[in-house]
């Protein structure tokens, strides 16, 4: 079955310059949508040129800039039917060693940024009575983790934020879902495990910390995450809202 609902439609992506964000932008464009793709300036400096994709700088922690970017996207591309929050940063350190400023930064980007972006998208979609919003959470939202600072807490709260938004927006015909990846081969993941020998031995080799914990025995590719994202944004997911879709090779429920 071919996914539909993208041809001639407009989408907005925050965190579009990252590994998962880029894959989602490419998938949306390939499906026929035009896309307003935003991220921090340094993250889009080398963004690929794709037909129908407009790259723009945006810091999701700035609510006024987020509102302005969504308004600009609508002015340039027309009513937004698809909105994605894919920005995120890691949390840093064991909790007893965690600096309060880093805790705050993680909450500001992963949670409050998600609020700014999904609120702006919901406001833009509400007058049209249609649309699909997707936030990229994490399978870390449901499993306590050691040494990841405020990251799991920020993601757990983001999951709940999107469920509440979904409940409020359902009567308006707007669906809101969470996509929860497990370990995925992006700069965030490779950066976490790199050592003086590089990250390949740990990520791909026999020493892989990840493979032992993933029933399917492999890390996700950004494209795996993007394909699931496209489904949640498509007409075929028309009865799916307030859902958490785990794309983690079975790691959460093993
Ligand atoms: P990434 O590091 O490649 O992408 C994250 C993007 O967020 C970057 O482009 C970064 O510039 C952007 N960002 C950070 N702060 C921002 C801000 N203030 N304003 C706007 N953009 C900002 O990492 P990846 O893997 O593509 O991550 C995408 C999402 O997937 C994140 O929310 C991450 O937490 C989540 N995720 C990733 C997993 C993985 O293994 N790679 C596993 C589970 C969840």
Boltz pocket constraint, residues with backbone or C-beta under 6 A from the ligand:
constraints:
  - pocket:
      binder: B
      contacts: [[A, 14], [A, 15], [A, 16], [A, 17], [A, 18], [A, 19], [A, 20], [A, 21], [A, 38], [A, 39], [A, 40], [A, 43], [A, 58], [A, 59], [A, 60], [A, 61], [A, 85], [A, 86], [A, 87], [A, 88], [A, 89], [A, 109], [A, 113], [A, 136], [A, 137], [A, 138], [A, 139], [A, 140], [A, 180], [A, 181], [A, 182], [A, 183], [A, 184], [A, 185], [A, 186], [A, 187], [A, 188], [A, 189]]
      max_distance: 6.0
